[in-house]
Amino acid sequence: MSETHDPIVARRARIRRLVTIAQRLGYGAMALAVVAFVVGASTGFPDWSVVATVAALIVSIAVLPVPIVLSYGLRAAEREDAARRRPPEREPTEG
């Protein structure tokens, strides 16, 4: 079966797109938390910086674990598929 019509490959591509979006959201929230914290630390921690930092950390903590685990799973599946496609190594012949 061709890879372009393989439903497993198509499903992995869809999952990869969702994982990429979720990782960008999670890491973006983490970056926002760091920026809000640094700005807050330099300005005496106004209320908005504390709220922004905590909210961004909550979003990051809620979003990031699943796409991180799924990305490892996708990479492992791709490595396994590549290993299966390789021809078996030939045993050295004696003689």
Summary of the structure (lengths in Angstrom):
residues: 95
radius of gyration: 22.1
end to end distance: 39.5
largest distance: 81.2
contacts: 214
relative contact order: 0.12
helix: 81%
strand: 0%
